[in-house]
Amino acid sequence: MLPRARFRGFTPARVVALALIALAASGLAVLAQQDESRPAVPAGARAGDLTLEPCAYGTEDGELPADCGTLVVPENRRDADSSLIALPVVRVHATGEGEPAEPVFRLEGGPGLTNMAFPAASRLTGRHDVVLVGYRGVDGSTVLDCPEVVSAMQGRSDLVAEESLRGYGEAFADCAGRLTAEGVDLDGYSLPQRADDLEAARRALGYGRINLVSESAGTRTAMIYAWRYPGSVHRSAMIGVNPPGRFVWDPEITDEQLAEYAELCRADRTCAARTDDLAATLRATAQDVPGRWGPLAIKEGNVLAAALWGLFHTSEAAAPLNAPATLDAWLAAADGDAAGLWAVSLLADLVFPESFVWGEFAASGAIDAEAAEAYYAGGGDPGSILGNAATDFLWGGGRLAEAWPASPDYAEYQQVRTSETETLLIGGTLDFSTPARLAADELLPALPNGRQVLLDGLGHSTDFWHHRPEAAERLLTAFFGHGGIDDSLFGAHRVRFTADATALPTLARALLGTLAGLALAAAALHGWMALRVRRRGGFGPRAGVWLRTLAPVLTGLGGWCLAVLVVSVLRPEVFLGSRTLAVVSVGAAVGVTVHWAAARRGRPDRGRYPVLPAACCGSFSGAWLGFAAGQGLGALLTTLAGAGLAANLAVLVLDILRDRRAGAAVA
């Protein structure tokens, strides 16, 4: 009787490899579980209930002692039978000695942004508690996510093309309909009810009067809170003030601001050497935006819409899309170098679709629906320098006003109302988002106890917080502490017309060089591996392991870079961050790499096992799952990891099956 053959499939090396693959796959699986940690309404809770526990809150100065918890409020206070929702609340404790002064409640801009991230809180905690109350529709138990809108923006030949704007409006209508069908009461997601949430938090925390620090769109909530609860506000500081009706940019005001920039350009030797009239150069370029940079497509609407965003800020904090970089790119395009505009077009495609929680953006913006309707009823843009594409993009050419229902709460807050609250209006002289003149002309006259500070040479709110942190801290603490105005540390910010290392043409060339270089490197590695297998029959076990582990990183990344270049030339409407593009390009490149790396001499039976198809199938499957484990550029890394793991697993299983068959044959 012949001895029974020993099954040699599971060698120690293969057991270790399987364990490592399983461990890495488990990590990807954990990452793939999207963070759904939202506050929940506790069982038996009633409106106004607040639960807090000690925690730590991260700031510029490190973690500070805080209380974190949940506030329960009605979803719609107009409905006596309304369901309840939960909002997160954080109170960062004052760090100074003695009894804290009035707390500071912070209001972020947007709309459509979280109100829970405030690293600058440490600048105010010397004498004040700092309180963050989550925004309903963004931070709470119900989030007004609109994947329909994100999908409508991605994969477009131009974000401001007529077809895109029509799809944008339809997507908002679809999102509103879906949320309503799911039981969400959209009428409750309004700025007045957000102000009511602040008041509920103030009462639950046991505070008397409070201070408000708000910025951009958040200043509208600060106004409404002061109008609704005048006895609850001690002082209010508004940064980048947005008066009623101003969620629609006025193209005539934008042109006037560009004329101011043109004067600054004439006084700047570097800028004056590039153009006789900056405004005229911008107009001429906007009327004939280059369609391509070399073979790479430039989307005109993307460039025009992003141009206004690029002019919001003058400091390096907003680089690479700030005023110096934006103007430099436009002047370069006027001289025949469209590289910077291609970079702007690409940034708009990648960043704009996921910039906001679009349902909350629409719900808050609906307070100005009548202003938007009036603007478009009057013919829209009158022929301004940049064409006001930014307003067209955000309002879908006016369609958003019809697609999303405006809350009845807004009826009494669409005009400026008088407020006795002691108020400080802060604005940059070069703020294209919320021009300081609007605060002076439209809001300040209704504030008997209001004052305005103009920051020379600064733009929107990011400039305020980041240009000179110590100056912002002194201005706010003096105002909240004793009502004084101390802007002495700001000084005048000299406007720059050169972007230096953040110049968009430079970044465009660096990006193109990186894409092309990685694609060529991946192709060269594939070519070398194929030649080695053909001439020598494959790689040794040790070299094969290293190649199967490390080479997929380069070839997968290079494959994606090649795909990006190809679609940028031939199919510019394809969204470069799409799952399909990542999975197909990375999956194919990694699958072929693992196939070549697994080749061995002296294995005639490998032809009976389809190594290449198995490696590619595994790679595609792993890439598909890996993409879900990351976000943004992180999704590309997890796609690479998933593809490499699954391709190696497939080949390893084939090796085990081969050895098992060989063992059975011997037996």
Secondary structure, DSSP 8 states (H G I E B T S, - for coil): --------SS-HHHHHHHHHHHHHHHHHHHHHS---------TT--TT-EEEEEEEEEETTEEEEEEEEEEEEES-TT-TT--EEEEEEEEE---SSSS--S-EEEE--TTT--SS--GGGGGTTTT--EEEE--TBTTSSSB---HHHHHHHTT-S-TTSHHHHHHHHHHHHHHHHHHHHTT--GGG-SHHHHHHHHHHHHHHHT-SSEEEEEETTHHHHHHHHHHH-GGGEEEEEEES---TT-SS--HHHHHHHHHHHHHHHHTSHHHHTT-S-HHHHHHHHHHT--SEETTEE--HHHHHHHHHHHTS--SGGGTTSSHHHHHHHHHHHHTT--HHHHHHHHHHHHHGGGSS-HHHHHHHHGGGHHHHHHHHHTTS--S-SSTTHHHHHHHGGGTHHHHS---GGGGGSSS-----SEEEEEEETT-SSS-HHHIIIIIGGG-TTEEEEEETT--SHHHHHHS-HHHHHHHHHHHHHHS----TTT---------GGG-HHHHHHHHHHHHHHHHHHHHHHHHHHHHHHHHHSS--HHHHHHHHHHHHHHHHHHHHHHHHHHHHHH-TTS-TT-HHHHHHHHHHHHHHHHHHHT--TT-GGGGGS-HHHHHHHHHHHHHHHHHTT--THHHHHHHHHHHHHHHHHHHHHHHHHHHHHHHHHH-
